[in-house]
């Protein structure tokens, strides 16, 4: 029994037709001598590397800005460092919700 027959028996409906078409397409792999690396693919690779470097640099700059703003006191304090006398269940008061 072939793989295609086993998959068709186990999967019903539109999924079976999709699996069938994928198996048929997978059998049509090119020969190794038909596949050649080209300058276009190399250029795309370089452009992607430049884009990743640009995005990484931008992220680093944004993180530095956020850190500077936090140190300047722009953001609220962490809840872990909140005042111990604040109302809450640990001080005998109900949680305001």
N, C-alpha and C positions, 0 to 999 in steps of 0.2 A: 504494500500500500504506500503510495507516495505521500509526501508531506502536504501537498495540495489537497489530496483527498481527506487526509486526517483533519486538516484545518477546516475544510468545508463541512465535515461532519460535526465538528465541535462548535462552529460559529454559524449563526443563522442570520438571514436578512441582509441588509446593506453592508454590514461589516464583512460578511463572507465575500461579497463581490469586491470590496476594497482590498481585502487580503489577497484574493485571487489576482487582481491586477498588479499588486505590489510584487507578488512572487514572479509573475510573468516579466515584469520590468526588471527585476533583479537578475534574471537569467541573461539579460542582454548586456553584460558588462563588456567594456571595450578591451581590446588586446593591449598589452603593455607597450607595444611599438606604436600604437595609435595615440597614446597620451604623451603630450609634450608640455614642459613648463615654458611659459612665455614671459615676455616683458610686461604684458598687461597684468598678469597675476602678480608679478613682482611689484609693480607700481601700486596695485590695490593693497598689497601687504604693507608696503611702506606708508601709504596713506592711513591705514588702520593703526599702525604703530604711532604715527604722528598724532592721530586723534586721541589715542589712549594717553599719550604723554601730555597733551593739552588738557584733557579732562583731569588727569592726576594732579597737574600743577594748579588747575583751578580749584579742585577740592582742597588741596593743601592751603591755598590762600584763604578760602572760606573758613576752614578750621582755625587758622591763625586769627582771623577776625573775630570768630565766635569766642575763642579763648581770651582775647584781649577785652572783649565786651564783658565777659564773665568776671574777669579780674577787676574791671572798672565798676562792677556792681550794677550793670544794666539788668541782669536777670535776677529772679528771686533766688533765695537761698535754697539749698537742698532740703527736702523734708527730714532727712536723717539729722541735719544740723539745726532743726527748728528749736525754738525756745521750749524749754522743759515745762514752763508754766502755762503753755497754751492749753485751752480746753480740749479734752479728749477722754476716752475711756480709761486711760491709765491714771488720770487725775480724778476719777470718780464722777465725771460729767459725761452725759450721753453724747454720742457722735452727732454733730449737726448734719442731718441729711433730709 
